[in-house]
Amino acid sequence: MTSSPAPSLPAARIRARLRLGAAVVLSGMAAGLIGIAMAILLEGFEWLFYGVSEGTLPQRVQAAAPWRRVLAPAVGGLLAGALWWWERATGGVVGVEAAVGDVSAHASRRMGLLRPFGDGVLQVLTVGAGNSVGREGAPRLMAGAVAAGLASRLGLEAKTTRILVAAAAGAGLAAMYNAPLGGAAFAVEITMLSGMRRRGVWLALPVSLLATVVSWLHSDGRPTFTVSIDDPAPATLVGATLVLPVAALLGAGARSLWARLRDHRLPDTWALPLGIGAAGLLTGSASLWLPVLPGNGRDALEAALLSPTSAAALLALVGVVVLKPLLTGLTLGAGATGGLLAPSFALGGSAGAAIAVAANLAGWQVSIPALALVGGGAVLSITQRAPVFGTVFVWELARGPLWVLALMAVVSAACWWLTSSLGRGGRVRPLLRGGPASS
């Protein structure tokens, strides 16, 4: 007696899977193209505000006239603030968090494209002018909006739509920094809600990987930072134990400061452009001493990774540790929209490098880039309450040896446990936003 053949999947289920597959591919490709577009746009704004056509942002800042260094962030903040004032007065933007949190998926259908893309351009303008806030909110918001539109057109169910929007937001981050695992971890650990994550992993990974591959058309697949890290030395491992309490303190302090200033930000009135412009004026003035202070913090981490062993370098690193979180907090408190990932890893990376430089000046043989990565990952893990994301994302920026990844994981987990144990009574939500209209 022969057994009957297994029944095939119903036609409706096959069509649903095909629609989901198309949404994943198109969302990933769109996120990659958005990452490329935002990178090019950022370079254009830097040239516009500083008048220097080539080089990193610190190099443009140093080459610009002193008056331009001071006024560029102020003018950019004033312009962006005025446009945000109009945007928020006319309905604002539906962000990724709202779309993912709405079980009916009505919020994702209201996202549209025009307002998210306009808000993303304003965020990049603010960073390109030199204001101290993250740039990663723009590709997250824009990629999430594209995914929401695709899900609506393809008729995906509400829960799948929400997962896809979160996955695309992480993919936008992955494309901007050439960090596919970090982008997927961001989508799953931070953006998705409980009940989504098990299924969400299988959507976030391919979307982030595809977005990253597309972004190679611009980045050629190079990591964000190129550094050389030697084999582990005992002094480096001991130095990591010194980074741990410092990173925990800085991460918890920055998180609390940014949350307080953001929650008590200036109202959406004429004070908005004036406030962001004033914060930009302070940032521009500080850049006369430290050219790495303007911008989101990417260049500050690069300077930390490549820091020489000298007293002047140590002073500069300490200056970033003190001033970067304050300037970022003032920019957020003024009402700017933007991310906090780069300011977080800039703060931690500078602190880790400062400890390494001090140790080398004292006669230890400590790896400066290794401790910079350890500090950057730990502080990011704390500010975002996401130790997996913080560790993997910062490691991917430089693609260091695996022993550095292991060391980062241990320190980040310890910092996360320490700050969670000490702050169970006063937790605040992950610092994903710099204002009400962000992703």
C-alpha positions in Angstrom: 0.0 0.0 0.0 1.5 3.3 -1.1 1.3 6.4 1.0 -0.4 9.4 -0.6 1.8 12.4 -1.5 2.1 15.2 1.1 -0.3 18.0 0.3 1.3 21.1 -1.2 1.2 24.5 0.4 -2.0 26.4 -0.3 -1.7 28.9 -3.1 -2.5 31.8 -0.8 0.5 30.9 1.5 2.8 30.6 -1.5 1.8 34.0 -2.7 2.2 35.5 0.8 5.8 34.1 0.9 6.6 35.5 -2.5 5.3 38.9 -1.5 7.4 38.8 1.7 10.5 37.7 -0.3 10.0 40.6 -2.7 9.5 43.0 0.3 12.8 41.8 1.9 14.8 42.2 -1.3 13.4 45.6 -2.2 13.7 46.9 1.3 17.3 45.8 1.5 18.2 47.3 -1.8 16.4 50.6 -0.9 18.2 50.8 2.4 21.6 50.3 0.7 20.9 53.0 -1.8 19.7 55.3 0.9 22.9 54.7 2.8 24.9 55.7 -0.3 22.8 58.8 -0.9 23.1 60.0 2.7 26.9 59.5 2.7 27.2 61.6 -0.5 24.8 64.2 0.8 26.7 64.5 4.0 29.9 65.2 2.1 28.1 67.8 0.1 26.8 69.6 3.2 30.3 69.6 4.7 31.7 71.2 1.5 28.9 73.7 1.5 29.3 74.9 5.1 33.1 74.7 5.4 34.1 75.6 1.8 36.6 72.7 1.6 36.0 70.1 -1.1 38.0 67.2 0.2 39.1 65.5 3.4 37.4 64.3 6.5 35.2 66.7 8.6 38.1 67.5 11.0 40.4 68.3 8.0 37.7 70.5 6.5 37.2 72.2 9.9 41.0 72.8 10.3 41.3 74.2 6.7 38.3 76.6 7.1 38.7 80.1 8.3 38.1 80.6 12.0 34.9 82.6 11.5 33.5 79.8 9.3 34.4 77.2 11.9 32.4 79.1 14.5 29.4 80.0 12.4 28.9 76.9 10.2 27.2 74.8 13.0 25.2 77.8 14.1 23.9 78.6 10.6 23.1 75.0 9.9 21.3 74.6 13.2 19.3 77.8 12.6 18.2 76.7 9.1 17.4 73.1 10.2 15.6 74.4 13.3 13.4 76.7 11.2 12.4 73.9 8.9 11.8 71.5 11.8 9.6 74.2 13.4 7.4 74.2 10.2 7.5 70.4 9.9 6.3 69.8 13.5 3.7 72.6 13.3 2.1 70.9 10.2 1.9 67.4 11.6 5.4 66.1 12.2 6.8 62.7 11.1 5.6 59.2 11.9 8.8 57.6 13.2 10.0 54.0 13.1 9.2 53.5 16.8 5.6 54.5 16.3 5.2 52.3 13.3 6.7 49.2 15.0 4.7 49.8 18.2 1.3 50.1 16.5 -0.2 46.6 16.4 -2.8 47.7 13.8 0.0 48.8 11.4 -2.0 52.0 10.8 1.0 54.2 11.8 3.2 52.5 9.2 0.6 53.3 6.5 0.7 56.9 7.6 4.5 57.2 7.3 4.5 58.1 3.7 7.8 59.1 2.0 7.9 62.8 1.6 8.1 63.8 5.3 10.5 61.0 6.4 12.8 61.8 3.5 12.6 65.6 4.2 13.3 65.0 7.9 16.3 62.7 7.0 17.8 65.4 4.8 17.5 67.9 7.7 19.2 65.5 10.1 22.1 65.1 7.6 22.3 68.9 7.1 22.6 69.4 10.8 25.5 66.9 11.1 27.1 68.2 7.9 27.1 71.7 9.3 29.0 70.4 12.3 26.4 70.1 15.0 27.0 67.4 17.6 24.3 64.8 17.0 24.2 61.4 15.3 23.6 61.0 11.5 22.3 57.4 11.7 18.7 58.5 12.4 18.2 59.6 8.8 18.8 56.3 7.0 16.9 54.4 9.6 13.8 56.6 9.2 14.0 56.7 5.4 14.6 53.0 5.0 11.8 52.2 7.5 9.4 54.4 5.5 10.2 52.7 2.2 9.7 49.3 3.9 6.3 50.5 5.2 5.2 51.6 1.8 6.3 48.3 0.2 4.5 46.3 2.9 1.3 48.3 2.2 1.5 47.9 -1.5 2.3 44.2 -1.3 -0.5 43.6 1.2 1.6 42.1 4.1 -0.1 41.4 7.4 0.2 43.9 10.2 2.8 42.0 12.3 5.0 41.2 9.3 4.8 44.9 8.3 6.0 46.0 11.7 8.9 43.5 11.7 9.9 44.5 8.2 9.9 48.2 9.1 12.2 47.4 12.1 14.5 45.3 9.9 14.7 48.0 7.3 15.6 50.6 9.9 18.5 48.4 11.1 19.5 47.9 7.4 19.8 51.7 6.9 22.2 51.8 9.8 24.1 48.8 8.4 24.5 50.5 5.0 25.7 53.7 6.5 28.5 52.1 8.5 29.1 48.8 6.5 28.0 46.8 9.5 25.5 44.1 8.6 25.6 42.2 11.9 25.3 45.5 13.9 22.4 46.6 11.8 20.6 43.3 12.3 21.3 43.4 16.0 20.0 47.0 16.2 16.8 45.9 14.5 16.2 42.9 16.8 17.6 44.1 20.1 16.4 47.7 20.1 13.7 48.4 17.5 11.7 45.2 17.7 9.3 44.5 20.6 9.0 41.3 22.6 7.2 38.7 20.6 8.7 39.9 17.3 12.4 39.0 17.8 12.5 35.3 17.2 10.9 35.7 13.7 12.5 39.1 13.3 16.0 37.7 13.3 15.3 35.9 10.0 14.1 39.0 8.4 16.7 41.5 9.8 19.7 39.4 8.8 19.0 39.2 5.0 17.7 42.8 4.8 20.9 44.1 6.5 23.2 41.9 4.5 21.6 43.0 1.2 21.7 46.7 2.2 25.4 46.4 3.1 26.3 44.7 -0.2 24.5 47.4 -2.1 26.4 50.1 -0.1 29.7 48.6 -1.3 29.0 50.4 -4.6 30.2 53.5 -2.6 32.4 52.1 0.1 34.0 49.2 -1.9 33.4 47.0 1.1 36.0 48.7 3.3 35.4 48.9 7.0 34.7 52.3 8.5 38.1 52.4 10.2 41.4 50.8 9.2 43.5 50.1 12.3 46.3 47.7 13.2 45.9 45.8 16.5 48.7 43.6 17.8 48.3 40.3 19.5 46.9 40.5 23.1 49.4 41.6 25.7 48.8 41.2 29.5 48.9 44.9 30.0 46.1 45.4 27.5 43.9 42.9 29.3 44.6 44.7 32.6 43.9 48.0 30.9 40.4 46.7 29.9 39.6 46.2 33.6 40.3 49.9 34.1 38.1 50.8 31.2 35.1 48.9 32.7 34.2 51.2 35.6 35.0 54.3 33.6 32.8 53.2 30.7 30.0 52.2 33.1 30.1 55.7 34.7 30.3 57.6 31.5 27.6 55.5 29.8 25.1 55.9 32.6 25.9 59.6 33.0 25.5 60.4 29.3 22.3 58.4 29.1 20.8 60.2 32.1 22.0 63.6 30.8 20.7 63.1 27.3 17.4 61.7 28.4 16.8 64.7 30.8 17.7 67.3 28.3 15.7 65.7 25.5 12.6 65.3 27.8 12.9 69.0 28.7 13.8 70.3 25.3 12.8 73.7 24.0 9.2 74.0 22.7 8.5 73.9 19.0 8.3 77.7 18.6 10.7 80.4 17.5 12.9 79.2 20.3 13.6 76.0 18.3 15.9 77.5 15.5 17.5 79.9 17.9 18.2 77.1 20.4 19.8 74.8 17.9 21.7 77.7 16.4 23.1 78.6 19.8 24.1 75.0 20.5 25.9 75.1 17.1 27.6 78.3 18.0 29.1 76.6 21.1 30.1 73.6 19.1 31.8 75.8 16.5 33.6 77.8 19.2 34.9 74.6 20.8 36.1 73.4 17.4 38.8 76.1 17.5 40.5 74.0 20.1 39.3 70.5 19.1 38.5 70.0 15.4 37.1 66.6 16.1 34.2 67.9 18.2 31.9 69.0 15.3 29.8 66.3 13.6 28.3 63.1 14.9 31.4 61.6 16.6 32.7 59.2 13.9 35.8 61.3 13.5 36.3 61.5 17.2 36.4 57.7 17.4 38.8 57.5 14.5 41.1 60.0 16.2 41.0 57.9 19.4 41.9 54.7 17.4 44.9 56.4 15.8 45.9 58.4 18.9 49.6 58.8 19.5 51.2 58.4 22.9 51.7 61.9 24.0 50.5 64.3 26.7 48.9 66.5 24.0 46.9 63.6 22.7 45.8 62.6 26.2 44.6 66.2 26.8 42.6 66.1 23.5 41.0 62.8 24.4 40.0 64.1 27.8 38.6 67.2 26.1 36.3 65.0 23.9 35.2 63.0 26.9 34.1 66.2 28.7 32.8 68.2 25.8 31.2 65.8 23.4 28.3 64.6 25.7 27.7 68.2 26.8 27.5 69.6 23.3 25.3 66.6 22.2 23.0 67.1 25.1 22.7 70.8 24.4 21.9 70.1 20.8 19.2 67.6 21.8 17.8 69.9 24.4 17.5 72.7 21.8 15.2 70.4 19.9 17.3 68.9 17.1 16.4 65.5 15.7 19.2 62.9 15.4 20.8 59.8 16.7 23.0 59.1 19.7 25.0 56.1 18.5 28.1 57.9 17.2 28.2 60.4 20.2 28.1 57.3 22.4 30.9 55.4 20.8 33.0 58.6 20.4 32.7 59.2 24.2 33.6 55.6 25.1 36.3 55.3 22.5 38.0 58.5 23.6 37.8 57.4 27.2 39.3 54.0 26.4 42.1 55.6 24.3 42.8 58.1 27.1 43.3 55.2 29.6 45.6 53.5 27.1 47.6 56.6 26.4 48.1 57.3 30.1 49.1 53.7 30.6 51.7 53.9 27.8 53.0 57.1 29.2 53.5 55.3 32.5 55.5 52.6 30.8 52.9 49.9 30.1 52.6 48.4 26.6 48.9 48.8 26.0 47.1 48.7 22.7 45.4 52.1 22.2 43.0 51.0 19.4 42.0 47.9 21.4 41.0 49.8 24.5 39.3 52.5 22.3 37.1 49.8 20.8 36.4 48.3 24.2 35.4 51.7 25.6 33.3 52.6 22.6 31.4 49.3 22.6 30.8 49.4 26.4 29.4 53.0 26.4 27.2 52.3 23.4 25.9 49.2 25.1 24.9 51.2 28.1 23.3 54.2 26.4 21.2 52.0 24.2 20.6 49.2 26.8 21.8 46.7 24.2 25.0 44.9 24.9 24.9 42.6 21.9 24.3 45.5 19.5 26.9 47.8 21.2 29.6 45.1 21.0 29.0 43.8 17.5 28.4 47.1 15.9 31.6 48.9 17.2 33.7 45.8 16.5 32.4 45.8 12.9 33.5 49.4 12.4 37.1 48.3 12.5 36.8 44.5 12.0 39.5 43.9 14.6 40.9 40.5 15.7 38.5 38.1 17.3 40.2 38.4 20.7 39.2 42.1 20.7 35.6 41.1 20.0 35.7 38.6 23.0 37.2 41.3 25.2 34.6 43.8 24.1 31.8 41.3 24.8 33.1 40.7 28.4 33.5 44.3 29.3 30.2 45.4 27.7 28.3 42.6 29.4 29.9 43.5 32.8 29.0 47.2 32.3 25.5 46.3 31.3 25.0 44.1 34.3 26.6 46.7 36.6 24.5 49.6 35.4 21.3 47.5 35.3 21.8 46.4 38.9 22.4 49.9 40.1 19.6 51.5 38.2 16.6 49.1 38.3 14.4 51.7 39.9 15.0 54.4 37.3 15.3 53.0 33.9 14.6 55.1 30.9 13.8 53.9 27.4 16.5 53.4 24.8 17.9 56.7 23.5 16.9 56.2 19.9 15.7 59.7 19.3 16.9 63.3 19.4 13.4 64.7 19.1 9.8 63.8 18.6 10.1 63.3 14.9 13.0 61.0 14.7 13.2 57.3 14.1 
